Amino acid sequence: MSPDSVRLLNGSSLCSGRLEVKSNQSWSSVCEVDFDKQDAEVVCRQLGCGPPSVLQGALYEEVEASVWSKEFQCGGHESALLDCRSSASARNSCSPGKAVGLTCSDNDVRLVGGPSRCAGTLELKHLAGWRPLCGSHDSWTLKEAAVFCEHLDCGSAVSIEKRRSSRTSAWLITPECVLSTSPLRGCAKTDSSYQILKLTCSDFLVQPVISVSSMNGVSKAQQQELRVSRGSNFTISCSIQPQYPGGFFQLTFTSSNTAYNYTQPAVNHSAYFLFPAAKLAHQGNYSCVYHVYAIAHNFSSESRLLSVTVSARTDFTVLITMLILPLTLLLVIAALYFYCQASRGQKSSRQKNTELLDSNQGVCAGEGGTAANKGVQQDLQRAHPTAT
């Protein structure tokens, strides 16, 4: 990636100023809240500058520029800012003084050929040329090595050793000059040597990446903050760029009154921590710490913090429970009511029909009895005529 995709404006040098990023032939400012130290390390490296020394809201003269619409999530090892992962940002403007202002240190020392920027062959830039530092016959200790690690913002010194090299052009620096207050480049002298210095600093591991995945109930992350619905399952994953095999991840959790550690072996440089049901007790800050034993030393590297908030469920399942189920119950009650009303109407109709039938049968029986009595009386009169 070309360094032309990033620039620092209105600073004192090419390595300081207000950050702008180029995309689709246009330049955009970056909001301070969407940018951190790991992102700054990538920018300084891409510009050919030293490690970042100042990161703050820009105090430089403002120019008209759109605002970058994504939050960078660099691990610190990428070669260009646009190679970093990113997530959408809701911002379309920055408050005054809130655009990223960055100052990178003067890049006069570097470590090359190692697994990260904090381990490798020690080189010094002097008189516009990079050359390895040679150890000559002097005794180098971790005390002198620590000066270089601090200068590179790489923590403390772990080891320093001399290695044979086919290169004959080198810079010679004595340990005494390194421990003095003199600038490093002021200590350099041209030398021809086959003994170059290899240095390993404590922060030579790249930074792990922490992320969250869930089947449901997870809202969009904003600035390393995440909202999880209570009762939903979620998984925190830890991963790191391959440098050494093995190692393990430690997921650290801290809240206002609690601290826990969960441990998983690193499989393919990753580990996964499953939380089956989110509870209020899971609310707090999480980070991934990678531990590995390499070059006869124990090393560790910690990810950025991830803040998790557990809230009441507002997903589709809850909406079904709160709205559709009561409506269904109401419909069932209404159906039962109309069914009962219809059943009562049918029963009343059958009862009326039965009473009418019984009444008709009684009338018929009465009329039949009267006719029979008249017939009997007529028969008696014929059999026994009355004398006149």
C-alpha positions as CSV (number, residue, x, y, z in Angstrom):
1,M,0.0,0.0,0.0
2,S,1.4,3.4,-1.0
3,P,2.0,5.9,1.7
4,D,0.1,8.3,-0.5
5,S,-3.2,7.0,1.0
6,V,-2.4,8.7,4.3
7,R,-0.9,12.1,5.2
8,L,-0.3,14.5,8.1
9,L,-1.1,18.1,7.5
10,N,-0.1,21.4,9.1
11,G,2.6,19.9,11.3
12,S,6.2,20.7,11.8
13,S,7.4,17.9,9.6
14,L,6.1,15.0,7.4
15,C,5.8,13.0,10.6
16,S,3.4,15.3,12.4
17,G,0.1,17.0,11.8
18,R,-3.6,16.3,11.4
19,L,-4.3,12.9,9.9
20,E,-6.2,12.5,6.6
21,V,-7.0,9.3,4.7
22,K,-7.4,9.1,0.9
23,S,-10.2,6.9,-0.6
24,N,-11.8,7.2,-4.0
25,Q,-9.6,10.2,-4.9
26,S,-10.8,12.3,-1.9
27,W,-9.3,13.0,1.5
28,S,-11.1,12.6,4.8
29,S,-10.3,13.6,8.4
30,V,-10.5,10.9,11.1
31,C,-12.3,11.5,14.4
32,E,-10.2,11.0,17.5
33,V,-12.7,8.6,19.1
34,D,-12.3,6.3,16.1
35,F,-8.5,6.1,16.4
36,D,-6.1,4.6,19.0
37,K,-2.4,3.8,19.5
38,Q,-2.4,0.7,17.4
39,D,-3.8,2.6,14.5
40,A,-1.2,5.4,15.0
41,E,1.6,2.8,14.9
42,V,0.5,1.7,11.5
43,V,0.2,5.2,10.2
44,C,3.7,6.1,11.4
45,R,5.2,3.0,9.9
46,Q,3.4,3.6,6.6
47,L,4.8,7.1,6.4
48,G,8.3,5.8,7.1
49,C,8.4,7.6,10.5
50,G,9.2,6.3,13.9
51,P,6.7,5.1,16.6
52,P,4.0,7.5,17.6
53,S,4.9,9.9,20.4
54,V,1.8,12.1,20.6
55,L,-1.8,11.2,19.8
56,Q,-4.5,13.7,20.6
57,G,-7.3,15.9,19.1
58,A,-5.8,18.0,16.4
59,L,-4.7,21.5,17.4
60,Y,-3.6,22.2,13.8
61,E,-5.4,24.6,11.4
62,E,-8.6,23.1,10.2
63,V,-9.2,22.6,6.5
64,E,-12.4,21.6,4.8
65,A,-12.5,17.8,4.5
66,S,-15.1,15.1,4.9
67,V,-15.0,12.8,7.9
68,W,-13.9,9.2,7.5
69,S,-17.0,7.0,8.0
70,K,-15.3,4.0,9.6
71,E,-13.6,3.1,12.9
72,F,-10.2,1.6,12.4
73,Q,-9.4,-1.6,14.3
74,C,-5.7,-2.1,13.7
75,G,-3.7,-4.8,15.5
76,G,-0.5,-2.7,15.2
77,H,1.3,-5.0,12.8
78,E,-0.3,-4.0,9.5
79,S,1.8,-2.3,6.8
80,A,-0.9,0.2,5.9
81,L,-3.9,1.8,7.6
82,L,-6.3,0.7,4.9
83,D,-5.2,-2.9,5.5
84,C,-6.7,-2.8,9.0
85,R,-10.1,-4.1,9.9
86,S,-12.8,-1.5,10.3
87,S,-16.4,-1.1,11.4
88,A,-19.0,1.5,10.4
89,S,-19.1,4.7,12.4
90,A,-22.3,6.8,12.8
91,R,-20.3,10.1,12.8
92,N,-20.3,12.4,9.8
93,S,-18.6,15.3,11.5
94,C,-16.1,15.9,14.3
95,S,-16.2,18.6,17.0
96,P,-13.5,21.3,16.8
97,G,-10.2,19.8,18.0
98,K,-11.5,16.2,17.8
99,A,-9.9,15.3,14.5
100,V,-6.8,13.0,15.0
101,G,-3.6,14.8,15.5
102,L,-0.5,12.7,15.4
103,T,3.2,13.1,16.0
104,C,5.6,10.2,15.0
105,S,9.1,10.1,16.5
106,D,12.1,10.6,14.4
107,N,12.8,7.2,12.8
108,D,16.5,6.8,13.3
109,V,16.5,3.3,14.9
110,R,14.7,0.1,13.8
111,L,14.7,-3.6,14.2
112,V,14.4,-5.6,11.0
113,G,14.2,-9.3,10.0
114,G,12.4,-10.4,13.1
115,P,8.8,-11.6,13.8
116,S,7.7,-8.1,14.7
117,R,8.9,-4.5,14.9
118,C,10.2,-5.2,18.4
119,A,12.6,-8.0,17.5
120,G,15.3,-8.4,14.9
121,T,18.6,-6.9,13.7
122,L,19.3,-3.5,15.1
123,E,19.8,-0.8,12.5
124,L,20.6,2.9,12.7
125,K,19.8,5.6,10.1
126,H,22.6,8.1,9.8
127,L,23.6,10.4,6.9
128,A,20.5,9.2,4.9
129,G,21.6,5.5,5.1
130,W,20.4,2.5,7.1
131,R,23.2,0.2,8.4
132,P,23.3,-2.5,11.1
133,L,24.9,-1.7,14.4
134,C,27.9,-3.7,15.2
135,G,29.0,-4.8,18.6
136,S,32.7,-4.6,18.0
137,H,34.6,-6.1,20.9
138,D,32.6,-4.2,23.6
139,S,30.4,-5.9,26.1
140,W,26.7,-5.2,25.5
141,T,24.3,-5.9,28.3
142,L,20.5,-5.6,28.8
143,K,21.1,-2.2,30.3
144,E,22.3,-0.7,26.9
145,A,19.7,-2.8,25.0
146,A,16.9,-1.3,27.1
147,V,17.8,2.2,25.7
148,F,16.9,1.0,22.2
149,C,13.7,-0.8,23.3
150,E,12.5,2.3,25.1
151,H,13.4,4.4,22.1
152,L,11.3,2.1,19.9
153,D,8.4,2.0,22.4
154,C,8.8,-1.8,22.7
155,G,8.9,-2.3,26.4
156,S,12.0,-3.6,28.2
157,A,14.9,-5.5,26.8
158,V,14.8,-9.3,26.9
159,S,17.9,-10.4,25.1
160,I,20.8,-8.9,23.0
161,E,23.3,-11.0,21.1
162,K,26.0,-10.7,18.4
163,R,25.5,-12.5,15.1
164,R,27.9,-13.0,12.2
165,S,26.8,-11.3,9.0
166,S,28.0,-11.1,5.5
167,R,27.5,-7.4,5.5
168,T,30.7,-5.4,6.1
169,S,29.3,-1.8,6.2
170,A,27.9,-1.0,9.6
171,W,27.7,1.7,12.3
172,L,29.7,1.3,15.4
173,I,28.3,2.6,18.7
174,T,29.9,2.1,22.1
175,P,27.8,1.1,25.1
176,E,29.1,4.1,27.0
177,C,27.7,6.5,24.3
178,V,24.4,4.7,24.3
179,L,24.0,5.2,28.1
180,S,24.9,8.9,27.8
181,T,22.4,11.6,27.0
182,S,23.8,12.1,23.5
183,P,21.5,11.4,20.5
184,L,22.1,7.9,19.1
185,R,23.0,9.1,15.7
186,G,25.7,11.3,17.3
187,C,27.4,8.2,18.6
188,A,27.6,6.5,15.2
189,K,30.9,5.8,13.5
190,T,31.6,4.0,10.3
191,D,33.0,0.5,10.8
192,S,33.5,-2.7,9.0
193,S,32.4,-5.7,11.0
194,Y,30.9,-9.1,10.7
195,Q,29.4,-8.9,14.2
196,I,25.9,-7.3,14.2
197,L,23.5,-6.9,17.1
198,K,20.2,-8.8,17.3
199,L,17.8,-7.4,19.9
200,T,14.5,-8.8,21.4
201,C,12.3,-6.5,23.4
202,S,9.5,-7.5,25.7
203,D,6.7,-6.2,23.4
204,F,7.8,-8.1,20.4
205,L,4.5,-10.0,20.2
206,V,1.9,-8.3,18.0
207,Q,-1.3,-7.4,19.8
208,P,-4.1,-10.0,19.9
209,V,-7.5,-9.2,18.4
210,I,-10.7,-9.6,20.6
211,S,-14.1,-9.9,18.9
212,V,-17.6,-11.1,19.7
213,S,-20.1,-13.3,17.8
214,S,-23.6,-14.3,18.7
215,M,-26.6,-16.2,17.2
216,N,-28.9,-13.4,18.4
217,G,-29.1,-10.5,20.8
218,V,-25.9,-8.7,20.0
219,S,-26.0,-5.1,18.9
220,K,-23.5,-3.4,16.7
221,A,-20.2,-2.6,18.4
222,Q,-19.4,1.1,18.8
223,Q,-15.9,2.1,19.8
224,Q,-15.1,-1.3,21.5
225,E,-18.4,-1.2,23.4
226,L,-21.0,-3.9,22.9
227,R,-24.6,-4.4,24.1
228,V,-25.8,-8.0,24.6
229,S,-29.4,-9.0,25.3
230,R,-30.0,-10.8,28.6
231,G,-30.4,-14.5,28.1
232,S,-28.8,-14.6,24.6
233,N,-25.6,-16.6,24.0
234,F,-22.4,-15.0,22.8
235,T,-18.8,-16.0,22.2
236,I,-15.7,-14.0,22.7
237,S,-12.9,-15.0,20.4
238,C,-9.2,-14.2,20.8
239,S,-6.7,-14.5,17.9
240,I,-3.2,-13.4,17.1
241,Q,-1.0,-13.2,14.0
242,P,1.1,-16.3,13.7
243,Q,4.6,-15.8,15.1
244,Y,5.3,-18.8,17.3
245,P,3.5,-22.1,17.7
246,G,1.5,-23.0,20.8
247,G,0.9,-20.7,23.7
248,F,-2.5,-20.0,25.4
249,F,-5.0,-17.2,25.7
250,Q,-6.3,-15.8,29.0
251,L,-9.6,-13.9,28.8
252,T,-9.6,-11.4,31.6
253,F,-12.8,-10.0,33.0
254,T,-13.1,-7.0,35.3
255,S,-16.1,-5.2,36.7
256,S,-16.7,-2.8,39.6
257,N,-16.4,-5.5,42.2
258,T,-15.2,-8.7,40.4
259,A,-12.3,-10.0,38.4
260,Y,-12.1,-13.4,36.7
261,N,-9.6,-15.2,34.3
262,Y,-10.6,-17.9,31.8
263,T,-7.9,-19.9,30.0
264,Q,-7.9,-21.8,26.7
265,P,-5.0,-23.2,24.7
266,A,-4.2,-21.5,21.4
267,V,-5.4,-23.7,18.6
268,N,-4.4,-22.3,15.2
269,H,-3.5,-19.1,17.1
270,S,-7.1,-18.7,18.3
271,A,-9.3,-19.5,21.3
272,Y,-13.1,-19.2,21.9
273,F,-14.9,-18.5,25.1
274,L,-18.6,-19.4,25.1
275,F,-21.2,-17.7,27.3
276,P,-24.5,-19.7,26.9
277,A,-26.8,-17.1,28.5
278,A,-25.9,-13.5,29.1
279,K,-26.4,-12.4,32.7
280,L,-25.9,-9.1,34.5
281,A,-22.8,-10.7,36.1
282,H,-21.2,-10.8,32.6
283,Q,-21.3,-7.0,32.3
284,G,-17.9,-5.5,32.4
285,N,-14.6,-5.2,30.5
286,Y,-12.9,-8.0,28.7
287,S,-9.4,-8.4,27.2
288,C,-7.4,-11.2,25.6
289,V,-3.9,-11.9,26.8
290,Y,-1.7,-14.2,24.7
291,H,1.1,-16.1,26.5
292,V,3.9,-18.0,24.8
293,Y,7.3,-19.4,25.7
294,A,9.9,-18.5,23.0
295,I,13.6,-18.0,22.7
296,A,14.0,-19.1,26.4
297,H,11.6,-16.5,27.7
298,N,8.0,-16.1,28.6
299,F,6.2,-13.4,26.6
300,S,2.7,-12.0,26.7
301,S,0.7,-9.5,24.8
302,E,-2.7,-7.9,25.6
303,S,-5.5,-6.9,23.3
304,R,-7.5,-3.7,23.6
305,L,-10.4,-3.6,26.1
306,L,-13.9,-4.7,25.0
307,S,-16.8,-3.3,27.2
308,V,-19.9,-5.5,27.3
309,T,-23.3,-4.2,28.6
310,V,-26.1,-6.7,29.3
311,S,-29.6,-5.2,28.7
312,A,-33.2,-6.4,28.7
313,R,-34.2,-8.5,25.7
314,T,-35.6,-6.5,22.8
315,D,-35.2,-9.0,20.1
316,F,-37.9,-10.6,17.9
317,T,-38.6,-13.4,20.2
318,V,-39.5,-11.0,23.0
319,L,-41.8,-9.1,20.7
320,I,-43.6,-12.3,19.9
321,T,-44.0,-13.0,23.6
322,M,-45.2,-9.5,24.5
323,L,-47.5,-8.9,21.6
324,I,-48.6,-11.9,19.6
325,L,-49.3,-14.3,22.5
326,P,-51.7,-12.0,24.2
327,L,-53.5,-11.3,20.9
328,T,-53.7,-15.0,20.3
329,L,-55.2,-15.5,23.8
330,L,-57.8,-12.8,23.1
331,L,-58.8,-14.5,19.9
332,V,-59.2,-17.8,21.6
333,I,-61.4,-16.3,24.3
334,A,-63.6,-14.5,21.6
335,A,-63.9,-17.8,19.7
336,L,-65.0,-19.7,22.9
337,Y,-67.6,-16.9,23.6
338,F,-69.2,-17.1,20.2
339,Y,-69.2,-20.9,20.3
340,C,-71.0,-20.9,23.6
341,Q,-73.5,-18.4,22.4
342,A,-74.2,-20.5,19.3
343,S,-74.6,-23.7,21.4
344,R,-77.1,-22.0,23.7
345,G,-79.2,-20.9,20.7
346,Q,-79.3,-24.4,19.3
347,K,-80.4,-25.9,22.7
348,S,-83.1,-23.3,23.2
349,S,-84.5,-23.9,19.7
350,R,-84.6,-27.7,20.3
351,Q,-86.4,-27.2,23.6
352,K,-89.1,-25.0,21.9
353,N,-89.6,-27.6,19.2
354,T,-90.1,-30.3,21.8
355,E,-92.7,-28.3,23.8
356,L,-94.6,-27.5,20.6
357,L,-94.7,-31.2,19.6
358,D,-95.9,-32.2,23.1
359,S,-98.7,-29.6,22.9
360,N,-99.9,-30.8,19.5
361,Q,-100.0,-34.4,20.7
362,G,-102.2,-33.4,23.7
363,V,-104.7,-31.5,21.5
364,C,-105.0,-34.5,19.2
365,A,-105.6,-36.8,22.2
366,G,-108.4,-34.6,23.6
367,E,-110.3,-34.4,20.3
368,G,-110.1,-38.1,19.8
369,G,-111.6,-38.8,23.3
370,T,-114.6,-36.5,22.8
371,A,-115.5,-38.2,19.5
372,A,-115.3,-41.6,21.1
373,N,-117.7,-40.6,24.0
374,K,-120.2,-39.4,21.4
375,G,-120.1,-42.7,19.6
376,V,-120.7,-44.7,22.8
377,Q,-123.7,-42.6,23.7
378,Q,-125.3,-43.1,20.2
379,D,-124.8,-46.9,20.5
380,L,-126.6,-47.0,23.9
381,Q,-129.5,-45.0,22.6
382,R,-130.0,-47.5,19.7
383,A,-129.9,-50.5,22.0
384,H,-132.2,-49.1,24.6
385,P,-134.7,-46.8,23.1
386,T,-136.4,-44.5,25.6
387,A,-140.1,-44.8,25.9
388,T,-142.1,-41.8,24.9
